[in-house]
């Protein structure tokens, strides 16, 4: 039986940025990359950012998973934050999420660069397009919108 890890930040550890992956189920089935889902997903990420629930530096979604680099608000329970995010999108657009999520604490600038590049190149590695800058299913705070060409 698979044991699920707790997603709580240990006492005394300062909050930092996290690389998050949230998967849909069933794997391999496109639930996220549909034009009609672009705005609701982007809006939800943006609202969490605007309301200070998290600071999101990048979000990019693929057909069956979403990657984010976030710094959660220290007043939020991390597992509750991601659970709420999944619940909202489940209700708004009917996404069926896999249980839990994957998180990796980013501890240095080099790790942040690696994760950022990994996220941006995900559509290219999956052979969905030759240039990641044209991938519409992404959000960054400097654009306050979706897609880098929007």
C-alpha positions in Angstrom: 0.0 0.0 0.0 1.3 3.4 -0.9 1.9 5.8 2.0 1.0 9.4 1.4 3.4 12.0 2.7 2.2 15.0 4.7 2.5 18.3 2.9 2.9 20.4 6.0 5.9 22.7 6.4 7.9 21.6 9.5 7.8 23.8 12.5 10.6 26.4 12.4 11.3 26.1 8.7 10.8 29.4 6.8 8.5 29.3 3.8 10.3 29.3 0.5 9.3 28.6 -3.0 8.1 25.2 -4.1 7.9 23.4 -7.4 4.4 21.8 -7.4 3.0 19.2 -9.8 -0.7 18.4 -9.6 -1.9 15.5 -11.8 -5.3 14.7 -13.2 -6.8 11.2 -13.5 -6.8 9.2 -15.6 -3.2 9.8 -16.7 -2.8 10.6 -20.3 -6.3 12.0 -20.8 -6.5 15.7 -21.7 -8.5 17.6 -19.1 -6.6 20.8 -18.9 -5.5 22.0 -22.4 -8.8 23.1 -23.9 -9.5 26.6 -25.1 -12.6 26.9 -22.9 -10.6 26.0 -19.8 -7.8 28.5 -20.4 -9.5 31.4 -18.8 -11.0 29.6 -15.7 -7.6 28.0 -14.9 -5.7 31.2 -15.4 -8.2 33.2 -13.4 -8.0 30.8 -10.5 -4.2 31.0 -10.4 -4.4 34.8 -10.7 -7.0 35.1 -7.9 -4.9 33.0 -5.5 -1.9 35.3 -6.4 -3.9 38.5 -6.2 -5.5 37.6 -2.8 -2.1 36.7 -1.4 -2.9 33.0 -0.8 0.3 32.3 -2.7 2.9 34.1 -4.8 3.1 32.2 -8.1 6.0 33.0 -10.3 5.0 30.6 -13.1 2.2 28.1 -13.9 2.1 25.9 -16.9 -0.4 23.2 -17.6 -0.1 20.2 -19.8 -3.0 17.9 -20.9 -2.9 15.9 -17.7 -0.9 17.9 -15.1 -0.1 21.4 -14.0 3.3 22.7 -12.8 3.6 25.7 -10.6 6.4 27.5 -8.7 4.7 29.1 -5.7 5.5 30.6 -2.4 2.5 29.9 -0.1 1.3 32.5 2.3 2.7 31.5 5.7 -0.8 31.7 7.2 -2.0 29.0 4.9 -1.8 25.2 5.5 0.0 24.0 2.3 -2.2 20.9 1.9 -5.4 23.0 2.4 -4.2 25.6 -0.1 -3.6 23.0 -2.9 -6.8 21.1 -1.9 -8.9 24.2 -2.2 -7.3 25.0 -5.6 -8.1 21.5 -6.9 -11.7 21.7 -5.5 -12.4 25.1 -7.1 -11.2 23.9 -10.5 -13.0 20.6 -10.1 -16.3 22.5 -9.6 -15.7 25.2 -12.2 -14.5 23.1 -15.1 -15.0 19.5 -14.0 -11.4 18.5 -13.6 -10.9 15.1 -12.0 -7.7 15.3 -9.9 -5.4 12.6 -8.8 -5.2 12.4 -5.0 -2.4 14.5 -3.4 0.3 16.5 -5.2 4.0 16.5 -5.6 6.1 19.3 -4.0 9.8 20.0 -4.0 11.2 22.8 -1.8 13.5 25.1 -3.8 16.6 25.7 -1.7 18.8 27.8 -4.0 18.8 29.9 -7.1 20.3 27.2 -9.3 17.4 24.9 -8.4 14.9 27.6 -9.1 16.4 28.1 -12.6 16.4 24.3 -13.3 12.7 24.0 -12.2 11.7 27.1 -14.2 13.4 25.7 -17.3 11.9 22.3 -16.8 8.4 23.9 -16.6 8.9 26.1 -19.7 10.3 23.3 -21.8 7.7 20.7 -20.8 5.5 21.2 -24.0 8.6 21.0 -26.2 9.8 17.8 -24.5 6.3 16.3 -25.0 6.6 17.3 -28.8 3.5 19.5 -28.5 5.2 22.4 -30.2 8.7 23.4 -31.2 8.9 26.7 -29.1 7.6 26.9 -25.6 6.9 30.7 -25.9 4.0 29.9 -28.1 2.4 27.5 -25.5 -0.9 29.2 -24.5 -1.5 27.2 -21.3 0.7 29.2 -19.0 0.4 32.0 -16.5 3.0 34.5 -15.2 2.4 37.4 -12.8 4.1 40.0 -15.0 1.5 39.5 -17.7 -1.4 39.0 -15.2 -2.9 36.9 -18.0 -2.4 33.6 -19.7 0.0 32.7 -22.5 3.2 34.7 -23.1 1.9 36.1 -26.4 -1.4 37.3 -25.1 
